[in-house]
Amino acid sequence: MNLMKLVYYFFGGFIGFMCGGLIGLIFYGLKKSGSEFDRFLVQNFGFFGKYVLELINALPIIGLALGLVLVKVLFGPQFDDQDPPSTEGE
């Protein structure tokens, strides 16, 4: 069961990373298209705008972390209910 647990965590992290990366690419395309989205955030919100821009840059890492947390929340009870392997042969 330990290998299956790792597969679940890997899949959750991978999906989270890919979703965060895709959303980051959308914002990157918005920036490259000539939109003044980043300047608008900094001018109107100051430090908070810069903070939001850095969060947008970190979306793949945030997505990875949230994917791992989601797997733990969804499948944690099933992982914890498993009996440990018996050591009868030793």
URRAZI-V135007 format. One record per residue. N is the residue number from 1. RES is the residue in one small letter. SS is DSSP state (H for helix, E for strand, - for the rest). PSI is psi in whole degrees, -180 to 180 (999 if undefined). D_LAST is the distance of its C-alpha to the last C-alpha in Angstrom with 2 decimals. Layout:
# URRAZI-V135007
n,res,ss,psi,d_last
N,RES,SS,PSI,D_LAST
N,RES,SS,PSI,D_LAST
This chain:
# URRAZI-V135007
n,res,ss,psi,d_last
1,m,-,-25,20.28
2,n,H,-39,20.35
3,l,H,-40,22.38
4,m,H,-37,24.73
5,k,H,-43,25.32
6,l,H,-37,26.38
7,v,H,-43,28.62
8,y,H,-47,30.31
9,y,H,-41,30.96
10,f,H,-45,32.26
11,f,H,-43,34.54
12,g,H,-43,35.87
13,g,H,-40,36.60
14,f,H,-48,38.21
15,i,H,-43,40.42
16,g,H,-42,41.42
17,f,H,-43,42.30
18,m,H,-40,44.32
19,c,H,-44,46.21
20,g,H,-40,47.01
21,g,H,-39,48.14
22,l,H,-43,50.33
23,i,H,-38,51.99
24,g,H,-38,52.48
25,l,H,-34,54.15
26,i,H,-45,56.49
27,f,H,-35,57.59
28,y,H,-44,57.94
29,g,H,-36,60.19
30,l,H,-41,62.15
31,k,H,-42,62.75
32,k,H,-19,63.78
33,s,-,-4,66.17
34,g,-,4,68.42
35,s,-,146,67.48
36,e,-,36,67.99
37,f,H,-46,64.93
38,d,H,-40,63.55
39,r,H,-38,66.98
40,f,H,-45,67.56
41,l,H,-44,64.38
42,v,H,-41,65.22
43,q,H,-41,68.90
44,n,H,-28,68.42
45,f,H,-4,65.25
46,g,-,-126,65.22
47,f,H,-39,61.95
48,f,H,-37,60.19
49,g,H,-42,61.30
50,k,H,-37,59.83
51,y,H,-44,56.58
52,v,H,-39,56.49
53,l,H,-39,57.17
54,e,H,-34,54.23
55,l,H,-37,51.99
56,i,H,-39,53.23
57,n,H,-28,52.27
58,a,-,12,48.75
59,l,H,-40,48.23
60,p,H,-40,45.54
61,i,H,-41,43.35
62,i,H,-41,44.10
63,g,H,-40,43.28
64,l,H,-47,39.91
65,a,H,-42,39.06
66,l,H,-32,40.37
67,g,H,-40,38.40
68,l,H,-41,35.12
69,v,H,-40,36.25
70,l,H,-41,37.27
71,v,H,-42,33.87
72,k,H,-41,32.29
73,v,H,-44,34.92
74,l,H,-43,34.78
75,f,H,3,31.08
76,g,H,-47,29.63
77,p,H,-36,29.20
78,q,H,-34,27.33
79,f,H,-37,25.01
80,d,H,-25,24.39
81,d,H,-12,23.92
82,q,-,137,20.85
83,d,-,141,17.68
84,p,-,152,14.90
85,p,-,139,12.14
86,s,-,151,9.49
87,t,-,48,5.82
88,e,-,-31,5.58
89,g,-,-8,3.79
90,e,-,999,0.00
